[in-house]
Amino acid sequence: HDCSKKRMIITIFSSSRYKINRKLIKAKALEVLGEHNAQQDTTLSIAFVGKNKMRSVSKTYKNEDEALPVLSFPFNEKRADGMFLGEILICYPQGVLMAAHKNKRVDEVINFLVQHGIENFF
């Protein structure tokens, strides 16, 4: 597929204490968006948060009093610079725990959560 015509903007917000591989995350996000034929000029935000923040967001929006590993907030909003798809919140400490439980690398689990988060938009 020819991505040269598409302008995909992936914005990643994260505390410096979270060891994330931004390049890997962006590559995974672009791959998943490509699989779903996301329209051109699509913007997506991915934010890495701690357990307390995730618990408070989960409680507010999902009525669940726990730190969920990933939450997606679809916006599908037309903006002057294209389509704002939405925001994905990933609980970094939950990702680390999942990696330990599944005997996988944290990067693998983060990629899985990114993919899951994006697929909730389609």
C-alpha positions in Angstrom: 0.0 0.0 0.0 1.2 3.5 -0.9 1.3 5.6 2.3 2.9 8.6 0.5 -0.5 10.1 -0.2 -1.6 9.6 3.4 -0.6 11.9 6.2 -1.0 10.1 9.5 -0.1 11.9 12.7 0.5 9.8 15.8 1.0 11.9 18.9 2.5 10.1 21.9 2.2 11.6 25.4 4.3 9.9 28.2 6.1 10.5 31.4 9.9 10.2 31.1 9.8 7.5 33.7 7.9 5.1 31.4 10.4 3.2 29.1 8.5 3.3 25.8 9.8 2.9 22.3 8.1 5.7 20.4 9.4 4.6 17.1 8.0 1.1 17.6 4.7 2.4 18.8 4.3 4.7 15.9 5.2 1.9 13.4 2.5 -0.4 15.0 -0.1 2.4 15.0 0.5 3.1 11.3 0.4 -0.6 10.5 -3.0 -1.0 12.2 -4.4 2.2 10.7 -3.3 0.9 7.3 -5.0 -2.4 7.8 -8.2 -0.6 8.5 -7.8 1.7 5.5 -7.9 4.8 7.7 -8.6 7.8 5.6 -5.8 10.2 4.8 -4.9 13.0 7.1 -5.7 11.1 10.3 -4.5 12.2 13.7 -4.4 9.9 16.7 -3.2 10.5 20.3 -1.7 7.8 22.5 -1.2 8.7 26.1 0.7 6.5 28.7 -0.6 7.0 32.2 -0.2 5.5 35.7 -2.5 3.3 37.7 -4.2 6.2 39.7 -5.0 8.2 36.6 -6.3 5.1 34.7 -8.4 4.1 37.7 -10.0 7.6 37.9 -10.7 7.7 34.1 -12.0 4.1 34.2 -14.3 5.0 37.0 -15.6 8.2 35.3 -16.1 6.8 31.8 -16.6 3.0 32.3 -18.0 2.8 35.8 -15.2 0.4 36.6 -13.1 1.1 39.7 -9.9 -0.4 38.4 -6.9 0.5 36.3 -7.8 -1.0 32.9 -4.8 -1.7 30.6 -6.2 0.3 27.7 -9.1 2.7 27.0 -10.1 4.2 23.7 -12.0 7.4 23.2 -13.2 7.7 19.6 -13.8 11.3 18.4 -14.0 10.8 14.6 -14.0 14.6 14.4 -13.4 16.4 11.1 -10.9 19.2 11.6 -9.2 21.7 9.3 -6.2 19.4 9.2 -8.1 16.2 8.6 -9.8 13.6 10.8 -9.1 13.4 14.5 -9.7 9.7 15.2 -9.4 9.8 18.9 -7.3 9.1 22.0 -6.0 5.9 23.4 -5.0 5.7 27.1 -2.6 3.0 28.0 -1.8 2.2 31.6 2.0 1.6 31.5 2.2 -0.2 34.9 -0.5 -2.6 33.7 1.4 -3.2 30.5 4.5 -4.1 32.6 2.4 -6.5 34.8 0.9 -8.1 31.7 4.3 -8.6 30.2 5.6 -10.3 33.4 2.5 -12.6 33.5 2.7 -13.6 29.9 6.5 -13.9 29.9 6.7 -11.3 27.0 8.7 -8.2 26.5 7.0 -4.9 27.6 7.3 -3.6 24.0 5.3 -6.5 22.7 2.5 -6.0 25.2 2.5 -2.2 24.6 2.1 -3.0 20.8 -0.7 -5.4 21.6 -2.5 -2.6 23.6 -1.9 0.0 20.9 -3.4 -2.4 18.3 -6.4 -3.2 20.6 -6.9 0.5 21.3 -7.0 1.4 17.6 -9.2 -1.5 16.6 -11.8 -0.2 19.0 -12.2 2.8 16.6 -13.3 0.6 13.7 
